[in-house]
Amino acid sequence: MANTSSRTLRLLSLLQTHRYWPGPELADRLGVSVRTLRRDIDRLRELGYPVEASRGVDGGYQLAPGAALPPLVLDDEEAVALAVGLQAASQGGVAGIAESSVRALAKVVQVMPPRLRRRVDALRAMTVPVTWGAAPATDPAVLTALAQACRDTERIEFGYRAANGERTDRHVEPLRLVSLGRRWYLVAYDLGRHDWRSFRADRIDAPRTTGARFLPRALPAEDAAAFVRASVDQRASGWDVELVVDAPIARVRALVERWGTVEDAGGGRCRLRMRVDSLDWPAMLLGALGADAEIVSPPELLDHVHGWAQTFRRLRIGNGAPAQAADPRPEITP
């Protein structure tokens, strides 16, 4: 059996991963008796964690919002700063941490007292986010609500706006949130349509929990990310881009992330494939890489890049004189 301190931390972790734990099941997960579990719950309460208990045959425990944050975790100012920072990170401000930011935000909001939530909401409402390109803005409160429903395996209802503007009401069993490119998607089983669907989170309005739990169904894909990618590729109109880049695969993959797939092409080169709705993105990617590249498809990308080059050559400095041309980069060839 683990010692008391490590067992208490394990108990706290379990309480944060599910909305509600039946007492016997929680005791079994910890490998202790129900009486020992009650003592461990009391220790968490002494530390300031608001653990609620329900009695009876179906009795159990859940971590609930409290009058104050647990004092050994964060003070009020740190909690507000953390929540605001996680909201910003969930919008893709820092590469690679959007999904973990949403999970962490859901945990913070779960135990945050209402007075601090109001401060966070005020900061969010009075702040104007700036996003690169045409990336749609997703309300962090919506992401948090969806993440909590996925974690708690709880059915939710929401309004959904389709690409043509049509609004429908949906009742779903949420599975996972997926960050793909500059958008968030909810993978869920649609109870009204009796099939799996991926929903763009920026088109979801006012998600509401129903209190009904469910047993997760088997997803007809390798994982949620693969399901979303297949759905997006099926619906998307645009360009299938394939490039062979003279750069290490790790460098290209770090820049492309989930916006494309990168494979080793041998000799220090790699093959990049992506589906885009505009040729601007692969053109900017080539400029950021600064490496020789071969365009496999589409041939229109070469004309697009050359058009950008002509535009850049016409740039002038403040006194109207043409800017001094630097040494040209190696030409990109089809």
N, C-alpha and C positions, 0 to 999 in steps of 0.2 A: 504494500500500500504506500502511496506517496506520502511525504510528510505534510503537515498541516498547511504550511505556507504555499507550497506548490499546488496542493489540492484546491486551495481557495482560489488561486489564480486560474486553475483549470475550470473551476465552477463558474467564475466570472466570464471566462471565454465562452463556455457553453450557453450561458444566459444571453450573451450578446449575439449568438448565431441563430437563435430561434425566438419567436415571439412568446411562446409558452411551452413549458416542460412539465409533463406529468411527474409527480414526485417519485414514484417507483422507477420510472425510466431514467430520470436524472441520477438517482442513487446508483442504479446499475451501471450507467456510463462512468461514474466515478469509482465504482468498485467499493462502495461503502454501504452501511445500513441506512435506513430512513432516519433513524435517530441521529446518526453522525451527520447526515445531510442537513438536518435542522440546525445543528450547532454551527456548521459551516455557513449556512444562510445568515445566522445571527452575527457571525464575524463580519460578513460583507456589509450588513446594515450598520454595524459599529464603525466601519470605515466610511460610511456615507453613501453607499450604493442603495438606491430605492428598490428593494426586492419585495414584490407583492406575493402573498400566498392565498390560495383558495383551498377550503376544506371540503371534505366529502370523498365519495368513491373516486371521482375524477379530479381530486385535488392536485395542485401543482404550484409552480412558481414562474414568475416572469419579472423581467427588469422593466421598471416603469419610470416615467418622468417624475422628477422629485422637486422639492422646494429649492434645492441648490445642487450644483454639480458635485460629484464626489471630490472631497478636498485633496486627495492624494493624486488626482489626475490633472486637473486644470483649474485655474481661477477664472473669474468671469471674463476679464479682459482677454485672457489667452483663449478662452472658449470661443468668443466672438471672432477673434482674429483667425482662429483655426477654421471655423465654419465659413467665413468669407473667403479665405484662401482656398479651401477645398472646392467651393462653388466656382471660383475662377479656374482652378485646375481642371474641373470637370468639363469645362468648355474647350479643352484641348490646348490651353495656353502653354503647357509643358508636355513635350512629346513623351508618350509611353506611360503616363500615370493617370489618364482620364478615368479609366474603369476603377482603379483602386481608390481614386479620389471620391467617386460616388459611393463606394462601399464604406469608406471611412466616414463620409458625411452622414450616411444613414445611421451609423452607430452614434455619432455625436448628437444628432437631432433626437434620437430616441431618449436620451437622458437629459437633454437640455431643458431647463425650466422655461415656462412661457415668457417671462420677462426678457430673457436673453434671446429667445426666438424672435421677439418683436424687434429687437435691435438689429439682428441679422437681416430680417426682412426689410427694415427701413434702409439699411445700407445697400441692399440689392436693388430696391426700388429707385433709389436716388442716384444710382451709378449707371452710366451709359457704357456698355461694353463695346469694344471695337474688335471686329472679327476680320480676318484676312479673306479677301475674295468675297464670294457669295455664300459663305457658310451660314446656314440658318441658326438663329439663336434658340437654345432650348432652356426653358425655365429650370433652374436647379431644384426648385421645389417639386416639379414634376418628376425629375430624375430620382430624387430622394424617395418619393412616394412609390415609384415603380420598383426601385431597388429593394425597399422594405417588403413590398408584396411578393417579389421573387424569393426573397430570403425566407419569408414566413409561409410560403406556399399557400397564399390566400387569394381567392378570386377577386378580381377588380372590375369595375365598370368605368367607362370614360367615353367622351365624345371624340370622334375621329374625323378629320378633314382630309378628303382624298385630293389627289393632284388636280382634279377638275373643279375643286371647291365644294363638292357635295359632302355634307356632314351626316354621319351615321352614329348611332349609339352601339357600343361594343361591350360584350360581357366575355371576359377571357380568363384563362389560367396562365399567369405569367411564368416564364421559365428563366430567361436571362436578358440582361441588357448588353448590347454589343456596340462598341465604338468603332465605326468603320469610316475611314477617311475623315471628313469634318462633320459627320452626322452620327447621331445616336439612334439605335433601333431597339425596339422591344420584341423579343421572340416569345410568342404566346400561342396557346391553343384557343381558337375562336369558338366559343360554345354556340354562337348563333349560326355559324357557317360550317361547323363540324370539321374543321381542318386547321392545320398550322398556318400561322401568318407572321410576317414581320411588319411592325408598325414604326414609322418614323416618329421619334419622340417629340420633335418640334410641331407635329400635327396633332398630338394628343392633348385633349382639353379636360381639365378637372378630374383626374383619376380618383375614384372613390373605392375604398375597401368595402367588402360585403360581409366580412366575418366568417365566410364559408371557406374551410380548408379543403385541400384536394391532394390526391396522390399523383405526383408528376407522371405524365405519359412519356412514352419513348419517342424521342425526336427523330424524324426520318432523315438524319444527316449525321456527319461525323461529330459535329459540335455546333453550338449556336452561331459561331462566327462563319462557319462554312455554309450554314443554312441562309444567313443574311446575304453572304456574297453571291450565292446562287440565285436568290430572289432578286437582288439588285441587277445582276447581269442579265437576267431574263427580261426585266422591265426596261432596262436602260436603252437609250438611243444615244449614239455618239460614235466614238472611235475606239477600235482595238489597236493599241499601240504595242509594238515590239521593238526593242532596241538591244544592240550588243554594245556594251560599254567597256572601255579599257580602264577599268577601275576595280579594286578589290570588292568582293561580294559583300563583306561586312560594312564597308563604307556606303555602298549603294543601298543596302537593306536598311541601315540606320536612317537614311534620309527619306526613303520611300515609305517605310513602315507598312501599314495595312493597305495602302493605296495601290499596291501592285504586288506581284510575285517576282522574286529574284532567284535565279539559278546559276550555278557555276558553269561557265562556258570554256574553262581551261585557259592556261597561259596568262593567268592574272586578269581574265576578262569575265564578265557575267552577262546573263541574258535577263532583260527586264520586260515584263508584260503587265499591262494595265488597261482598264476600261475607263475612258474619260468622256465627259460631255463637252469638253473644249480642249483644243490643242494648246491653249495657253499654259496649262499645268505641265505637260511634258517638256515644253520649251523652257519654262522656268527651271525645271528640274535639271535639264542639260546644262543650263547656265550655272546653276549652283554646283554641279559636279565638276565643271571645268575640265572634263576629260574627253579624249577622242571617243567617237561613238559612230556606230553604223545603224541607220534606220532600216529595219526590216519591213515595217509597215506602221502607218500608212504613208505612201509617198507624199501626201499633202503636207506632212509635218515638215519636210525639208523646205518647201515654199514658205511655210509659216515662219520658220526660224529665220530664213533669209529676209523675209519682210520685216521682222523685228530688227535684224542687223541694219537694214537700210534706215529704219527709223532712228536707231541709235547713232548712226553716222551723221545724221542731220542735227544732232544736239549741238547747242552753242553755250558758251560761258556767258557771264553777265554782261560783258561789254559788246556782245554781238559777234565776236570773232569765233570761228569754228574751234571746237575743242581739239587739242592735239591727240591724234590717234595713237593708241598704244599698240604694241606688237599684237597682231591678230592671233587669235587662238587657232588651233588646228581646225581645218574645215570639217564639217559633219557631212558625210557622204551617204547616199542611199545604197 
